[in-house]
């Protein structure tokens, strides 16, 4: 599953990391040329602001709660 989202400010990085660490399954953030673990705070600080990013999770996991958590980041 892919979720398109944007980070608007530094505080969004911390919020995204907290969301990701609440889930047992792997959560990745993809840019055009990078793939970063959403549970690694330092890596998330390298992401660009105000650009489309993709949150990628494996198929077959229950992602309904994650979708709700990500709503503030989605366009």
C-alpha atoms as one frame of an Amber mdcrd trajectory, in Angstrom:
protein
   0.000   0.000   0.000   1.162   3.522  -0.812   0.022   6.701   0.928   0.992
  10.015  -0.664   1.708  12.752   1.879   3.799  15.844   2.576   5.824  17.139
   5.474   5.242  20.860   6.018   7.530  21.617   8.969  10.087  20.107  11.379
   7.415  19.100  13.860   5.837  16.890  11.189   8.994  14.759  11.131   8.605
  13.956  14.829   4.878  13.288  14.422   5.508  10.924  11.499   8.151   9.043
  13.457   5.828   8.650  16.461   3.074   7.322  14.209   5.415   4.818  12.557
   6.831   3.498  15.825   3.305   2.663  17.018   3.042  -0.135  14.431   4.750
  -3.531  14.440   5.046  -3.756  10.639   7.680  -2.043   8.493   6.857   1.449
   7.228   9.013   3.081   4.546   9.112   6.582   3.135   9.975   6.854  -0.550
  11.159   9.932  -2.405  12.129   9.981  -6.058  15.563   8.598  -5.219  15.515
   7.386  -1.593  13.857   4.774   0.580  13.981   5.488   4.320  12.732   3.633
   7.378   9.970   5.767   8.933  10.976   4.490  12.370  14.461   6.049  12.093
  14.112   9.651  13.219  17.493  10.861  11.984  16.824   9.564   8.458  13.466
  11.366   8.346  15.180  14.717   8.853  16.753  14.322   5.402  13.337  14.386
   3.713  12.239  17.463   1.766   9.395  19.666   2.959   6.366  20.571   0.824
   6.993  17.820  -1.713   5.058  14.639  -2.357   6.396  11.632  -0.475   5.087
   8.077  -0.369   4.559   6.024   2.760   4.877   2.389   1.753   3.737  -0.608
   3.781   3.605  -4.267   2.899   0.418  -5.824   1.575  -1.733  -7.845   3.920
  -1.363  -5.761   7.091  -4.273  -3.950   8.707  -3.614  -0.355   7.691  -6.926
   1.313   8.607  -5.564   2.875  11.795  -2.432   4.039   9.976  -4.557   5.710
   7.303  -6.439   7.613  10.012  -3.172   8.620  11.688  -1.781   9.920   8.386
  -4.798  12.061   7.435  -3.244  15.334   8.717  -0.287  14.811   6.340  -2.337
  14.046   3.245  -3.422  16.614   0.667
